[in-house]
Amino acid sequence: MFDFKSLIGALLGKREQEGVHNYKSATIMMQELPESDILQAQQEIVKALKQLNANPKTSAKERFKTVPYLDEKARSLQTHLVDIYQGKTLDDGASPKQVLPTLLAFWNDMGDAYRFCVKQASQSLPRGLEKDLQVFTLRGLMYFVEQARWSYLRYMEVDSRTWRNLNRLYLYAEQEGFAATPLQPYPEAEITDVRREYMLLMMLSLAHPEKMQPAQIELVTQWLKRWVSRLDLETQIKPNRQLFAINVAGSTPPKRLRRDMVGENWRYWFTETLVLHIKETIEKLNQGEDAAQLGLPVDSGQPANIDLMQHLINLWSRDTPAPVRKSERRATQKSINVTRGLDDVISHLRGTPPDANSRDRWTIDNESATGIGVNFHSDREDALQVGEIVGMDGVGMSPVSVGIVRRITKTREGQVNVGIETVSQTPIVVELTPLLGNRSFFGIYSPENNTINQNRFLVLPQAFFADNREFRLAAQGKTYRIRLSPAIEHTANASLANFAVLEKL
C-alpha cells in the first residue's frame, strides 16, 4: 500500500526548506543576484533575511555562518542606497522614494537576524563561538539603533518593538558581562561597545529630535559619538544626583527620573560630567579653537551650532528648570490653508496665488497667542521639516500670518502633528538690496509686537545673511539704509535677524 502520509510529509518538509535557510543556500542566492540593479539585489537579500528569520529549523551553527555572510554582502549595497536617498548619488534605476522601504526593511531584518542568533545561542551556544556572540549582539543593537535614528530623521515615532529589541539586547550584554567590553563590529569600523551605542540612541531621544532639523539630528549624532563615553548606567537609584532612567525589561524610551522608577530592571544615569564637557567645548569654540581639533565635525563652531550645544545643555542639565509655555493653549477645531516655504510665502503675501504643490489644508486642534497645533494626513513621505517658514491664512490679525514649524511627529498610519510658532501676525514684504550690489530680493519685515515683547525683525533667505551686512530696505514707498544684527535664528533655508536703521534715503 502506498504511503501517502510519508509523501505529504516529505513534500511539506522540502517546502519548509525552500529559499535561504543555511549558508549554502545563501551563497547560491548571492550568485544569482543581478549585478547591475543594486536596489533589486538588496531587496532579494531582505527577502532572504525574512526567510532565514522565519525558519526555526536552522541550527545555531548555520545561522552564525549565514547571517554575517549576508551582512557582509549587503553593507556596501545599503551604503549606496543611503546615498541615493540623501541625494549624494544619482541612479537612473532608483529614486529616493523607491529605495526608502528597502533601507528600512534591511535595518530591521538584519537586526532581527542577529537577535535570533543571540536568542538561539542563549539556549545552546556551540563551542568556540563566544566572541562571535558578543560581536553579533553589538551588530544587532547597532542595526536597531540605525533603524530608530532614521525614524527620528523622518520625524516618525520609534515603535515599542524597536525599543524592546534594543533594551533586551543591552540587558543580555549586561547580564553576560560584556556590555562595556571594547569590540570591533566590522574590520573597517572603529572600536566601540554595546553600552556606548545604546547610550547614544537614548541621549538622542532625550534631545527631542521631533524639534530639530534633520541636519541637526545628524550633527548631534556625531557629537554623541564623542561624548557618550562620559556617561554610565547605574543600577541603584540616586534621585538627588541622577537625571534619566530606562526600564531595560520594557518597551519604552528613556525618561526623566521619577522617584517611583524603582526595581531591578531600571537603569539610571547622571549627566554632570557630560554637561561640563559640553560647556568646555563651547568655551573653546568661542575662543576660536578649530572644531576638527576637538574631534568634532568642522561646522560645529558655527554660531547656530554652538547655540544647539547650549540647547542640549539646557535639556540635559539638572540646573535648568523645565520650560514653561509662553501662553495658554485652547482647544479648537478648524481648517486653514497653509503655504510652505519662504519664497512661496513671500509670493502669497505679494498677492500671487501659491502653487498647488506648496499649499496644503491643515486642521487646527489647539491655539494660543503665540502659536497653533495642527494635524493632517499624508499617504506619502512628506518633506516638511522643523524650521520651515509657513504662511497661514486666517490666523491672527491679517489675512496671512507667518510662522515657523517647531515640532513634527508622524505615526505609521500617516497622521502628522505639527507645532507652529506664529512669528508675525502683521508681516510686510520688503525689497532688500545689498549696498555693494544691485541685485535685489524680497524678505519679510515683522513690526514690533509689544503684546508678546517681540522686537521688529527681518526674515530673509539664509544665502543673503551675514552679520553686520548693510542693505537698502524698500517698503510702502520708503527706503532706508539698514545694518543686520547677529541672527536671532537660522532655519533650514532662512535667517531671522534684528536690524538697525542707519538713515532714511
VOGU-3710 file (C-alpha; in Angstrom, 3 decimals, decimal comma):
1> mfdfksliga> 0,000/0,000/0,000  1,358/3,429/-0,998  2,303/5,610/1,987  0,572/8,929/1,193  1,313/10,251/4,686  5,072/9,895/4,190  4,876/11,500/0,751  2,941/14,518/2,067  5,343/14,832/4,990  8,342/14,753/2,660
11> llgkreqegv> 6,814/17,367/0,367  5,956/19,654/3,264  9,415/19,218/4,742  11,013/20,121/1,431  8,797/23,184/1,079  9,797/24,410/4,523  13,449/24,361/3,472  12,933/26,289/0,238  14,625/29,659/-0,056  17,543/30,725/2,129
21> hnyksatimm> 17,809/28,527/5,212  21,562/27,917/5,588  24,976/29,104/4,405  24,951/27,046/1,199  21,543/28,316/0,065  22,669/31,883/0,872  25,765/31,587/-1,340  23,656/30,206/-4,203  21,214/33,096/-3,822  24,056/35,653/-3,852
31> qelpesdilq> 25,481/34,192/-7,081  22,125/34,700/-8,782  21,703/38,363/-7,796  21,625/40,979/-10,587  24,965/42,819/-10,676  23,638/45,980/-12,315  20,496/46,522/-10,202  21,588/47,323/-6,647  18,071/48,002/-5,381  16,750/44,661/-6,636
41> aqqeivkalk> 19,795/42,872/-5,218  19,195/44,386/-1,778  15,508/43,519/-1,984  16,473/39,885/-2,591  18,795/39,947/0,433  15,976/41,374/2,576  13,735/38,579/1,297  16,418/36,039/2,232  16,712/37,523/5,736  12,960/37,211/6,229
51> qlnanpktsa> 13,113/33,556/5,164  16,020/32,836/7,489  14,448/34,666/10,437  11,195/32,749/9,990  12,901/29,338/9,876  13,205/27,754/13,350  14,923/24,655/11,901  18,169/26,466/11,045  20,829/25,367/13,531  22,812/27,887/15,582
61> kerfktvpyl> 25,994/26,892/13,752  24,422/27,508/10,327  22,796/30,750/11,481  26,137/32,008/12,841  27,687/31,455/9,383  24,800/32,675/7,229  23,812/35,936/8,943  27,281/37,589/8,890  27,749/36,381/5,304  24,564/38,168/4,194
71> dekarslqth> 25,548/41,198/6,273  28,967/41,383/4,618  27,463/41,231/1,124  24,693/43,737/1,861  26,592/46,520/3,654  28,032/48,188/0,545  24,661/47,910/-1,213  22,949/49,572/1,747  25,504/52,404/1,740  24,819/53,001/-1,958
81> lvdiyqgktl> 21,049/53,112/-1,367  21,517/55,554/1,529  23,496/57,814/-0,824  20,641/57,655/-3,345  18,081/58,574/-0,684  20,188/61,502/0,541  20,781/62,783/-2,993  24,533/62,117/-2,939  24,266/59,583/-5,786  22,021/59,604/-8,843
91> ddgaspkqvl> 20,736/56,260/-10,094  18,537/56,029/-13,184  17,006/52,816/-11,891  16,069/54,001/-8,399  14,687/57,193/-6,860  14,915/58,200/-3,171  11,246/57,333/-2,754  11,814/53,856/-4,222  14,803/52,939/-2,044  13,388/54,000/1,338
101> ptllafwndm> 11,223/50,899/2,046  14,197/48,623/1,317  16,518/50,695/3,525  14,139/50,456/6,462  13,387/46,767/5,924  17,087/45,877/5,809  17,943/47,581/9,116  15,003/45,875/10,804  15,510/42,407/9,327  19,290/42,352/9,748
111> gdayrfcvkq> 18,849/43,483/13,348  16,334/40,682/13,794  18,724/38,170/12,208  21,400/38,949/14,793  18,783/38,987/17,549  17,753/35,442/16,584  21,426/34,433/16,704  21,599/35,719/20,273  18,306/34,106/21,228  19,266/30,724/19,788
121> asqslprgle> 22,778/30,812/21,247  21,488/31,732/24,703  19,740/28,351/24,733  22,693/26,301/23,438  25,851/28,055/22,251  28,168/25,955/20,059  31,678/25,752/21,493  34,126/28,413/20,329  31,514/30,997/19,291  31,525/33,106/22,482
131> kdlqvftlrg> 33,410/36,022/20,884  31,186/35,894/17,796  28,138/36,134/20,039  29,427/39,341/21,633  30,024/40,921/18,220  26,625/39,716/16,956  24,905/41,304/19,960  26,662/44,587/19,198  25,797/44,421/15,495  22,144/43,638/16,180
141> lmyfveqarw> 21,856/46,549/18,588  23,597/48,878/16,114  21,121/47,944/13,380  18,166/48,716/15,645  19,874/51,994/16,645  20,157/52,915/12,965  16,522/51,980/12,385  15,467/54,239/15,273  17,761/57,080/14,189  16,241/57,066/10,723
151> sylrymevds> 12,810/57,232/12,295  13,927/60,388/14,108  15,363/61,837/10,886  11,910/61,425/9,311  10,008/62,568/12,452  8,476/59,107/12,802  7,664/57,589/16,161  10,025/54,795/17,235  7,712/51,877/17,878  7,658/49,834/21,068
161> rtwrnlnrly> 9,021/46,746/19,297  12,245/48,548/18,370  12,743/49,793/21,938  12,048/46,305/23,276  14,703/44,827/20,974  17,228/47,496/21,961  16,552/47,101/25,668  16,744/43,310/25,596  19,978/43,186/23,616  21,575/45,621/26,046
171> lyaeqegfaa> 20,270/43,667/29,039  21,657/40,420/27,590  25,100/42,007/27,125  24,991/43,350/30,674  23,963/40,002/32,161  26,709/38,210/30,227  29,275/40,754/31,386  30,329/42,317/28,067  28,184/45,480/27,831  31,287/47,663/28,261
181> tplqpypeae> 33,774/45,336/26,525  35,565/47,087/23,617  34,598/45,359/20,366  35,187/45,981/16,672  31,859/45,309/14,929  33,427/45,188/11,440  37,048/45,107/10,220  36,842/48,697/8,906  34,833/50,099/11,847  36,055/51,896/14,951
191> itdvrreyml> 36,150/50,053/18,258  33,043/50,606/20,357  30,888/48,725/22,864  27,252/47,804/23,435  26,684/50,339/26,204  28,113/53,221/24,142  25,841/52,534/21,166  22,835/52,106/23,462  23,582/55,350/25,317  23,996/57,226/22,034
201> lmmlslahpe> 20,441/56,479/20,955  18,993/57,159/24,399  20,628/60,590/24,581  19,493/61,344/21,030  15,919/60,537/22,046  16,341/62,867/25,056  17,470/65,671/22,712  13,875/65,903/21,393  14,612/65,156/17,712  10,992/65,979/16,868
211> kmqpaqielv> 12,010/69,619/17,434  15,218/69,546/15,361  16,071/69,817/11,691  17,408/66,584/10,126  20,849/68,178/9,697  20,851/68,986/13,422  19,909/65,389/14,281  22,846/64,185/12,175  25,170/66,660/13,892  24,040/65,721/17,404
221> tqwlkrwvsr> 24,594/62,063/16,490  28,201/62,847/15,536  28,728/64,806/18,761  27,316/61,993/20,869  29,769/59,529/19,344  32,472/61,615/21,021  30,563/62,383/24,204  28,621/59,362/25,477  31,687/57,659/26,947  31,278/60,217/29,753
231> ldletqikpn> 28,008/58,566/30,775  27,475/55,356/32,700  24,442/53,298/33,680  23,801/52,567/37,352  21,527/50,008/38,997  20,855/51,892/42,253  18,540/54,900/42,234  20,005/58,190/43,498  17,284/60,739/42,711  19,250/63,682/44,076
241> rqlfainvag> 22,008/63,061/41,553  20,667/61,087/38,589  18,537/62,710/35,890  17,319/59,985/33,497  16,177/56,358/33,700  15,123/53,472/31,462  13,393/50,155/32,090  15,650/47,657/30,300  12,959/44,964/30,500  10,349/47,242/28,935
251> stppkrlrrd> 9,483/48,602/25,503  9,598/52,359/26,079  12,305/55,022/25,619  14,219/56,665/28,490  12,510/59,282/30,624  13,353/61,930/33,155  13,804/60,218/36,516  10,884/59,948/38,952  11,139/58,528/42,450  8,714/55,695/41,644
261> mvgenwrywf> 11,089/54,277/38,993  12,432/51,603/41,319  13,230/47,949/40,637  15,861/45,573/39,332  15,066/46,381/35,690  15,647/50,124/35,986  18,938/51,745/34,972  19,851/55,313/35,879  22,430/57,892/34,872  23,586/61,388/35,729
271> tetlvlhike> 24,808/63,988/33,241  27,007/66,454/35,165  30,248/65,206/33,581  28,796/65,398/30,070  27,262/68,845/30,608  30,564/70,181/31,955  32,381/68,820/28,896  29,902/70,492/26,513  30,343/73,797/28,368  34,119/73,489/27,998
281> tieklnqged> 33,688/72,665/24,300  31,547/75,773/23,752  34,152/77,909/25,520  36,948/76,541/23,318  34,932/77,075/20,129  34,079/80,642/21,157  37,792/81,266/21,699  38,424/80,262/18,093  39,674/76,711/18,559  39,153/74,550/15,483
291> aaqlglpvds> 36,268/72,063/15,809  38,261/69,372/13,999  40,979/69,635/16,654  38,300/68,769/19,213  37,285/65,701/17,204  34,024/67,302/16,052  32,566/67,964/12,572  34,063/71,100/11,014  30,785/73,058/11,079  30,349/72,562/14,851
301> gqpanidlmq> 31,829/76,002/15,520  29,182/77,899/13,567  27,121/80,217/15,823  23,884/78,304/15,177  25,549/75,022/16,148  27,080/76,488/19,292  23,534/77,581/20,156  22,449/73,979/19,567  25,066/72,764/22,050  23,734/75,230/24,614
311> hlinlwsrdt> 20,232/73,927/23,936  21,428/70,386/24,700  22,907/71,610/27,978  19,501/73,027/28,882  17,811/69,712/28,080  20,343/67,539/29,901  21,125/69,637/32,969  19,568/69,342/36,424  20,119/73,075/36,907  17,815/74,117/34,064
321> papvrkserr> 14,143/74,408/35,055  11,527/72,747/32,884  10,346/75,041/30,062  7,141/76,986/30,633  4,650/77,702/27,859  4,660/81,304/26,670  0,860/81,362/26,637  -2,079/79,124/27,472  -3,363/76,770/24,767  -7,053/76,498/23,864
331> atqksinvtr> -8,657/73,530/22,148  -10,284/74,367/18,828  -11,240/72,702/15,560  -10,991/74,488/12,228  -9,256/74,103/8,889  -6,773/76,566/7,415  -4,807/76,931/4,201  -1,043/76,751/4,723  1,649/77,904/2,287  5,028/76,207/2,724
341> glddvishlr> 8,480/77,667/2,091  9,794/81,237/2,375  9,705/82,002/-1,362  6,100/80,864/-1,740  5,033/82,655/1,456  6,524/85,905/0,104  4,753/85,383/-3,243  1,484/84,775/-1,380  1,934/87,967/0,672  2,557/89,874/-2,585
351> gtppdansrd> -0,754/88,633/-3,979  0,395/85,777/-6,194  -1,636/82,601/-5,532  0,659/79,812/-4,276  1,399/76,805/-6,451  -0,786/73,821/-5,562  2,302/71,806/-4,554  3,270/74,362/-1,887  -0,230/74,835/-0,452  -1,932/72,459/1,981
361> rwtidnesat> -5,081/72,355/4,063  -4,421/71,518/7,705  -6,669/71,228/10,760  -6,000/73,327/13,876  -6,635/71,371/17,090  -5,243/73,916/19,581  -4,077/77,516/19,528  -2,530/80,166/21,756  -1,356/83,760/21,484  1,999/82,582/20,125
371> gigvnfhsdr> 1,218/79,535/18,013  -1,026/76,723/16,859  -1,069/72,943/16,872  -2,228/71,403/13,605  -2,623/67,962/12,117  -3,085/66,478/8,678  -2,954/63,095/6,981  -0,323/62,188/4,416  -0,054/58,987/2,403  3,428/59,868/1,159
381> edalqvgeiv> 6,827/60,674/2,656  6,207/64,337/3,471  9,250/66,627/3,159  8,122/69,065/5,870  10,964/69,959/8,257  11,309/71,700/11,583  12,353/75,287/10,880  10,302/75,629/7,695  8,649/79,027/7,140  4,885/78,786/6,597
391> gmdgvgmspv> 2,126/81,234/5,758  -1,212/80,672/7,496  -4,450/82,097/6,117  -6,972/83,345/8,671  -4,718/83,108/11,733  -4,151/86,371/13,565  -5,000/89,942/12,669  -4,128/89,930/8,959  -5,181/87,687/6,061  -1,837/85,853/6,206
401> svgivrritk> 0,326/85,260/9,292  3,868/83,909/9,180  5,018/81,028/11,352  7,906/78,619/11,860  7,431/74,866/12,234  8,784/73,952/15,685  7,729/70,331/16,168  6,736/67,402/13,932  5,597/63,921/14,918  4,313/61,305/12,496
411> tregqvnvgi> 2,587/57,990/13,005  2,940/54,961/10,748  -0,715/55,379/9,808  0,087/58,702/8,092  -1,088/61,093/10,811  1,160/64,176/11,061  1,052/66,519/14,075  2,797/69,874/13,776  3,517/72,654/16,258  3,868/76,101/14,670
421> etvsqtpivv> 5,117/79,259/16,369  3,458/82,382/14,979  6,336/84,833/14,494  4,415/87,620/12,751  0,706/88,379/12,568  1,281/91,554/10,532  4,004/90,626/8,011  5,116/93,119/5,363  7,059/92,203/2,228  10,194/94,333/1,808
431> eltpllgnrs> 12,716/94,634/-1,001  16,343/94,331/0,081  19,382/95,358/-1,985  22,972/94,881/-0,755  24,769/98,227/-0,558  27,662/96,855/-2,589  25,440/95,373/-5,277  22,338/95,971/-7,332  20,699/92,543/-7,203  17,629/92,868/-5,012
441> ffgiyspenn> 15,492/90,184/-3,392  12,420/90,052/-1,184  12,174/89,361/2,523  9,578/89,690/5,278  9,504/92,506/7,832  7,759/91,854/11,144  6,892/95,035/13,088  7,419/95,311/16,821  4,792/93,460/18,889  4,584/94,744/22,463
451> tinqnrflvl> 1,893/92,216/23,382  4,429/89,386/23,348  7,549/91,548/23,933  8,834/90,979/20,411  11,147/93,434/18,659  10,984/94,120/14,948  12,965/91,729/12,756  13,503/90,514/9,215  13,106/87,073/7,671  15,382/86,680/4,655
461> pqaffadnre> 16,898/83,849/2,602  19,856/82,438/4,509  22,147/82,793/1,480  21,928/86,610/1,756  22,530/86,848/5,502  25,783/87,973/7,113  26,430/89,683/10,452  26,550/93,493/10,107  25,765/93,357/6,390  24,157/96,554/5,113
471> frlaaqgkty> 21,161/96,786/2,771  18,795/99,267/1,231  15,338/98,333/2,517  12,347/99,498/0,475  8,717/99,103/1,541  5,476/101,065/1,197  7,156/103,833/-0,811  10,003/104,461/1,663  13,677/103,460/1,548  16,170/103,069/4,406
481> rirlspaieh> 19,775/102,030/4,874  19,940/99,265/7,473  22,534/97,033/9,110  21,736/93,476/10,147  22,373/92,380/13,726  23,624/88,853/14,550  20,978/86,302/13,629  18,232/85,526/16,112  17,904/82,140/14,443  18,900/80,198/11,337
491> tanaslanfa> 16,292/77,784/9,994  16,927/75,300/7,187  16,713/77,971/4,447  16,049/81,294/6,172  17,562/83,635/8,750  15,754/85,794/11,309  17,608/88,923/12,398  17,055/92,258/14,104  18,462/95,315/12,376  19,436/98,926/12,947
501> vlekl> 18,179/101,780/10,748  21,206/103,874/9,783  19,450/106,536/7,694  16,404/107,276/5,618  17,207/107,541/1,901
//
